[in-house]
Amino acid sequence: MIVLDFPGFGGSAKLPADALPNAAALADAVAGEMDQLGIGDFHVAGYSLGARVSLELATRGRIRSVVAIAPDGLGTPPERVYQATALMAGRAMATLLAPVATLVTASGAGGLDGRDPGRRREARGKARRGSPPGSPAAYRRPSGSAR
């Protein structure tokens, strides 16, 4: 495993003065380091800015696999517009879905009792005898049982 600091982070030298501080420039720096190490293709993983750079590296054909967790950029104007648009779209979808959210989460898959969507199953964690733990039957209330 090779762990690199981006230019300007940790003990790494800064980006050249003429380089824009963007994911492409950071990906160039990472690719350059890998070239110096004699590594042709490789796996990458990153979080936040590291994930963004990992995705940029993936577009270049040298990456075997990518794990990108919560990719984010450097806050350039186009990235800020994209982020604002994505947040507004997410809020609009949440507003549109709010009227049916209770119905959707009341399903068996949602883990709520379909007869009382606002209340978690009281039987959760109390498996019935003879049912394997974690099976749906372990959490079913016998028909006719009182609450």
Buried (B, 14 or more C-beta within 10 A) or exposed (E): EEEBEBBEEEEEEEBEEEBEBBBBBBBBBBBEBBEEEEEEEBEBBBBEBBBBBBBBBBEEEBBEEBEBEEBBBBEEEEBEEEEEEEEEEEEEEEEEEEEEEEEEEBEEEBEBBEEEBEEEBEBEEEBEEEEEEEEEEBBBBEEEEEE
